[in-house]
Amino acid sequence: MNQSADGNGTDAAASAERRINAFTVDVEDYYHVAALAPAIPRQSWDQHESRVEANTERLLALLAEHGVRGTFFVLGWVAERSPGLVRRIAEAGHEIACHGYSHQLVYRQSPEEFRDETTRAKGCLEDIIGQAVQGYRAASFSVTRASLWALDVLIDLDFRYDSSIFPIRHDRYGLPGAIPEPHLLDAPSGRTLAEFPMSTASFLGLRVPVSGGGYFRILPYWLTRAGLRQINERHGQPFTFYLHPWEVDPGQPRIRVGALSRFRHYTNLERCEGRLRRLLTEFAFTTMRDALRLRGLLTA
């Protein structure tokens, strides 16, 4: 009898472990965002006020307050200019991962451009922290059917996992029909790497993005929470949550862009930090690397 109870307890503990979620931050500044690109060309980035360090420090303090370690996907362009920030993130116990170099959409790059930029970004991050960088996330989740070749480049560069696939339809990204939970993904070459896709939930037969970012700011909090609980409790799966440092910065400069881009970028900036505090009290989080290890998709 005791043996059975112990077994059930062990199973329950293992099941709870597998539902520990990944907290992630895409470390970029407000002027790197694709929605603002028509008004802020890449060659003008150095002319804009940098706010990424202060905003990232704000997130680091919030995570420390809640005892949460996460994964910070750092843009290479930022890492080259703020190596001290990258070191502080790592010294606080968070995982450093790669967000590419210049926030260009993968499917608008040639394989050679993608390889060169990703090599540069990964090398920069590894030089700063003195250890291997295992994870990658594409700018604007731009690994799509048109750019699956990028997975082989990531494997060639010794990445262990990717978190670039969003199993939805969107005007800039998305891979509808992709497996919605963490899994081993086949690259076009037949080789595999771990994939932690962006999280979605199902409401009335519709696939709804609930991973974070603009969806977290724009959609009602109760909808995000219900979707995340569905993933954890109904499906027994972990989810990934993401945020950008600029999303807790309502004082950032307002850039003149079209109505849709304004809506996506500026809506509810003033509410985001409060919602984030609530989220951190309601769900369990760790780094993406450790969440994948708990699923048996990465080895130590």
Steps between C-alpha positions, in 0.01 A plus 500: 500500500777742597693402188200590282451831677868583462477416133201727453679776685806462284289507185319813618828674581643408159184626330521831691868535403415459135256791529765746616490763229767697316529872567680679219602855412595619152765761579465773240421871505178667386657613172593144399138389469370397157180704549707820518751408228335716228572810711833392653743355244779281633772752413338754738489278810801660664330839473214402732490512878590159638263379772571127494737491798267681741197300386682168524621589849138566590409148389799351684385665823147371452618145435728513805207615710308188398795261508469419128785411266435539128659493157610826341522484119745785441534682171863498386482871413408571863762263640782672310399839644399386849721205602466597864125449478548150361740416783257634761220286359720189518632585846140523626459130410310536173574315178649697211371398155526649150248725325705540184705809425301774324135398550453429131225258394658165421295443185630830360861390543704266287634188677847656483386826660315311770800279575739797517277709726412212732865396528592857591227530764566161659874561511453839662274362772730206571802730527315718752373223729776244445270208430308338216173654385250221433175672402382713209189704420450671165396862469119514483482118507603503134580132461212415267447249219707733282796493739514150649851479354604717796459200731793326333712812539418502873604136530823573311574779750451265798173639632316241707150646474286751314198706605400673176191315381155644566223254403256770385419709191637854506594758242871490597557150634341170594507132414135383515466135591839480674520288815393735782702351788874450558638221280790381289475667161630357174708744296496469120825300518335238722695608807309610809508767766265578785222746419308696764231670289307804604190404693143497379169391652170396346177691564184401313712322242721805438876494557587801718857620571561529875881508521542861600626814329232702325246224559559533874456876490206520259287197591315502834711351780233242579525361147877461523471337841227263381709400200810438708305297754354296214851416382618408851195330646303353212792403281766448767750704298730791582459827314747771406440863588691784336530873547718784373663752737328788317159353591539620861599851383197722439731804487679391182497738201192483277594433139275604211389178325176360363196432716551122516863535605408761764234267635734202518789687658347751742175345627495447879869570562397660827319182611764246405713500815198457727377208292847351505515513879171314513619238253815431702291424808260265318736276298833324555792594276859406425744541213414354161805276517388353832138465387620297202719288726200422720323377186796279412563698179843627605774323688715676757 
